[in-house]
Amino acid sequence: MIHLLTFCLVTMVAARPVQIDERSPNIIAPGWSVCGGYASLSSALVSDYVPPSPIGVSVAGTISSAAGITDGITSLGYTLMTPTGQKLFSDNKAYDTCSLTGIKCPIPGGAQLLNFQIPPPTTATSSSGLKANTTINVVDQEGKVVLCLNNPSYSV
């Protein structure tokens, strides 16, 4: 009986509640990395590039600004490269964050799960395996970077 009681006590002490951050590492889409911003992310997923469909972005985390996001710009910057790494073309498309499909402003500070869509920069895909060094930036109403994601070899 004493061994059973000891086992139960040890099990109860070891089974403490933990924060999500303690249970598993952040989940970031393959090929993508966080390149800045004041939002603390627990996950970030970006869809494949399949025009004319928009690029889907899903992020979960905490917006540390008490003001949240009331306005801002989301940009998609990219440099198109050949399979050997030769730069062909660069562009940066900027969109009003609050007008993106899936976003409803204001976005309050605190824990958030956001799913939004960025229009594709072109209506065609590459048939020759081109890649693009791609960055998604979300900047708030004060010009501060909320979120930055980068993929140095996003298939286009």
Disulfide bonds with the S-S distance in Angstrom:
Cys35-Cys148 1.90
Cys98-Cys105 1.97
